[in-house]
């Protein structure tokens, strides 16, 4: 039996969800409302206790690693990094863009994911279905565009599905493009994505992400 805690603090209000053997046990939202790591930890502890479990019962963590709010990305990685330093937990990770591809469903062969990048700007990344696999693979790095460039950039392809974070639904409601707004929390989508795509990793992997993104200045 595997108990997994999935955490996203990168976009929106953040979310965390606890699964045991693919059964969703409990969830929490608004992990970044106060913008502090300690408040996110309190909410995470609450959902663990709701299930009469403790952190010692968790086998692995899933965490998103951006793009998104710089503070938010750092919060999630710092929390999980702390747990990995204090115990023998497994660890899996994906980007927020990869997580959103789950909301595209199993049909399309191409999709583009959208998250808020600031006032009138969107972070966009294109994906295509990995041949013979359930997952999408990146066609290139994400880029930042203006809202007004969305139609001209993606009206060309009827085969490409657009998936956006739920927080953009009102802002993009006037777009003539058909957009899927992810209804689930990103933590749920991340859990499903890594279940399809990656094996469990350890402390060395999250240390490498953390050092590259925040000490190396590439985030």
C-alpha positions in Angstrom: 0.0 0.0 0.0 1.3 3.5 -0.9 0.3 6.7 0.8 1.1 9.8 -1.3 0.8 13.5 -0.4 0.7 15.7 -3.5 1.3 19.5 -3.1 1.0 22.5 -5.4 1.9 26.0 -4.2 2.8 27.4 -7.7 -0.4 28.8 -9.1 -3.8 29.9 -7.9 -4.4 29.5 -4.2 -2.4 26.2 -4.0 -3.7 22.8 -3.1 -2.7 19.6 -1.4 -4.3 16.1 -1.6 -3.7 12.8 0.2 -4.0 9.5 -1.7 -3.7 6.0 -0.5 -3.5 3.3 -3.2 -5.1 5.7 -5.7 -8.0 6.5 -3.4 -8.4 10.2 -2.6 -8.7 10.5 1.2 -8.6 14.3 1.9 -7.7 17.6 0.3 -7.0 21.3 1.2 -7.0 24.5 -0.8 -5.7 28.0 -0.2 -2.2 26.9 0.7 -0.7 30.3 -0.2 -3.4 32.6 1.2 -1.0 34.1 3.7 2.0 33.6 1.5 4.0 31.8 4.2 5.5 28.3 4.3 4.3 27.8 7.9 0.6 28.4 6.9 0.9 25.8 4.1 2.4 23.3 6.5 -0.5 23.8 8.9 -3.1 23.1 6.2 -1.1 20.0 5.1 -1.0 18.7 8.6 -4.8 19.2 8.9 -5.6 17.0 5.9 -3.2 14.3 7.2 -4.9 14.3 10.6 -8.4 14.2 9.0 -7.5 10.7 7.9 -6.2 9.5 11.3 -2.7 9.2 9.7 0.6 10.8 10.6 3.5 12.0 8.4 5.2 8.8 9.4 2.5 7.0 7.4 3.3 8.8 4.1 5.4 6.9 1.6 6.1 9.6 -0.9 5.5 13.2 -1.9 4.6 14.7 -5.2 5.3 18.4 -5.7 5.0 20.8 -8.7 8.1 22.8 -9.6 6.8 25.7 -11.6 6.4 27.8 -13.6 4.3 30.0 -11.4 4.8 32.4 -8.5 8.5 32.5 -7.5 7.5 32.5 -3.8 5.0 29.7 -4.4 7.4 27.4 -6.3 9.9 27.8 -3.5 7.4 27.1 -0.8 6.4 23.7 -2.2 9.9 22.6 -2.9 11.1 23.8 0.5 8.4 21.9 2.3 9.0 18.6 0.5 12.8 19.1 0.7 12.5 19.4 4.5 10.5 16.2 4.8 13.0 14.3 2.6 15.8 15.4 4.8 14.1 14.2 7.9 12.9 10.8 6.7 13.0 8.0 4.1 10.3 9.3 1.7 9.9 8.8 -2.0 9.6 11.9 -4.2 8.1 12.6 -7.6 7.8 15.9 -9.4 6.3 17.6 -12.5 5.9 21.1 -13.8 2.5 22.9 -13.5 2.3 22.8 -17.3 2.7 19.0 -17.3 0.0 18.6 -14.6 -2.5 20.6 -16.7 -2.1 18.3 -19.6 -4.1 15.6 -17.6 -7.2 17.8 -18.0 -7.0 17.5 -21.8 -8.2 13.9 -21.5 -7.1 10.8 -23.4 -8.3 11.8 -26.9 -6.2 14.7 -28.3 -2.7 14.3 -29.6 -1.7 17.9 -29.1 -2.4 20.4 -26.4 -1.2 23.7 -25.0 -1.4 24.7 -21.4 -1.9 28.2 -20.0 -1.3 29.8 -16.7 -1.4 33.4 -15.4 1.9 35.2 -15.9 0.8 38.6 -14.7 -1.5 41.4 -15.9 -2.6 40.6 -19.4 0.1 38.0 -19.9 0.0 34.2 -20.1 2.6 31.5 -19.8 2.0 29.0 -22.6 3.6 25.6 -23.4 2.8 23.2 -26.2 2.8 19.4 -25.9 2.2 16.4 -28.0 1.1 12.9 -27.1 4.1 10.5 -26.5 3.6 7.8 -29.2 2.0 4.7 -27.6 1.9 6.4 -24.2 -0.7 8.1 -22.0 1.4 11.2 -21.3 2.2 14.4 -23.2 5.7 15.4 -23.9 7.0 19.0 -24.3 7.5 20.4 -27.8 9.6 23.2 -26.4 10.0 25.5 -23.4 7.2 27.6 -22.1 6.9 31.2 -23.3 5.1 34.3 -22.2 2.6 36.0 -24.5 0.0 38.7 -24.2 -3.7 37.7 -23.8 -4.3 39.4 -27.2 -1.8 37.1 -28.9 -3.7 33.9 -27.9 -6.1 33.8 -30.8 -3.5 34.6 -33.5 -1.1 32.1 -32.0 -3.5 29.1 -31.7 -6.4 29.6 -34.1 -4.4 27.9 -36.8 -4.8 24.3 -35.4 -8.2 22.6 -34.9 -6.4 19.5 -33.5 -4.7 21.4 -30.7 -6.6 21.5 -27.3 -6.1 24.5 -25.0 -6.1 23.8 -21.2 -5.9 26.6 -18.7 -5.8 26.9 -14.9 -9.2 27.4 -13.4 -8.3 30.9 -12.2 -8.2 32.2 -15.8 -11.8 31.2 -16.6 -13.3 34.7 -16.2 -10.4 36.5 -17.9 -10.4 34.3 -20.9 -14.2 33.9 -21.2 -14.4 36.3 -24.1 -11.9 34.3 -26.2 -13.4 32.7 -29.3 -11.1 29.7 -28.8 -12.4 26.6 -27.1 -10.5 26.3 -23.8 -10.8 23.6 -21.1 -10.5 25.1 -17.7 -9.0 22.6 -15.2 -11.6 21.9 -12.6 -9.4 19.8 -10.3 -6.8 21.3 -8.1 -3.3 21.2 -9.6 -2.2 18.8 -6.8 -4.7 16.2 -8.1 -3.5 16.6 -11.7 0.1 16.4 -10.6 -0.5 13.2 -8.8 -2.2 11.7 -11.9 0.6 12.9 -14.2 3.5 11.5 -12.3 1.6 8.2 -11.8 1.7 7.9 -15.6 5.2 9.3 -16.2 7.8 8.9 -13.6 9.3 6.6 -11.0 10.0 7.7 -7.5 13.2 9.7 -6.8 15.0 10.9 -3.7 16.6 13.8 -1.9 19.4 14.2 -4.5 16.9 15.0 -7.2 15.0 17.6 -5.3 18.3 19.2 -4.1 19.3 19.5 -7.7 16.0 21.2 -8.7 16.3 23.5 -5.7 19.9 24.5 -6.3 19.4 24.9 -10.1 16.3 27.1 -9.8 17.0 29.2 -6.8 20.8 29.4 -6.3 21.6 29.2 -10.0 19.0 31.8 -10.7 17.3 30.1 -13.5 13.7 30.3 -12.2 
